Amino acid sequence: MRYTPAALALALLVAVSASTSYSAPPMPLDPRAATLVQAGRTAMAAGNVDDAISDFEAALAIQPGHVAILLNLADATRQQGMLGKALHYYRVALAIDPNNQYALAGEGAALVEKGAVEKARRNYDRLVQLCGNDKCAPAKQLAAAIAKGPPPPVVTAAQVEPKAEVSSAQVEAKPVVTPN
């Protein structure tokens, strides 16, 4: 009886350290999904973002929840300018693998593009903590995105309404009447 608390504490310590030190290896890609992912990457390289998104979504339908597919899909939607959708895919990837450095960096870059630089800095701090320093590639990419800052807002013609102004010359002008 007197060793029970010590044994429980030791068992708890071993269980917690074993579960946090190691993570499950990534799932292998289904061959059909791998073919679609490769086609999507080829389409992205050629500048066909719509085709790439279609390929990545099809791969995700074949193998739902695969982190690599989610990251490719998030990058493609971010490149297309759909930042909300990209953030969704990054967050789903982070829910599956909370320590995925590329998901953290991608989410941070999307946050910068949306203008949420402080949230992106939190991602950067977490990346530095995971990497052990700021020299890993995802941390460098996010640091560069933060340094660049959010893009300037784009103003379209529909957002700018012309003001209806009447000049004093128009008000004072009197019609000229000519006798018949």
C-alpha positions, 0 to 999 in steps of 0.5 A: 500500500505504501508504494501505490502512490509512487507507482501511480506517479511513475506510471503516469510519468511514463505514459505522458512522456511516451505519448508526447515524445513520439508521434505516429508516423504519417499515413502512406498515400494511397496510390490513386491519391498520390497520382492526383497529388502529383497531378495537382503539383504539376498543375500548380507549377504550370500556373493552373491553380483551379486544376490543382485544387480539383486534383487535391480535392479529389485526392482528399476524397480518396484519402480524407484527413491526410495532412500532406493533401490538406497542406497542398490544398491549403497552399493552392487555395491561398495562392488563389486568394481564398484565404479563409478556405486556406486557413480552414485547411491549415487548421484541419491539418493542425488538428490532426498534427498539432506540431506540423511546422509547415502547417504552422508556417502556412497558417501564419503566412495566410494570417499575414496576408489577411492582416492578422500579423499578431496572430502570425507572430504567435505562430512564429514563436511556436515554430521557433519553439518547435524547431529549437531556433529560428533557422528551420525553413518554415520559420524562415518563410514565416519570418519573411512573410511577417517582415513583408507585411500584409499586401496593400488593400485593393480598391475597385471602381465599384467601391469608389462612388463619384460625388454628385457636385453641382458647380456654382456656374451651373446654378447661376446660368440662366437660359437664354430666351430668343424672341420669335 
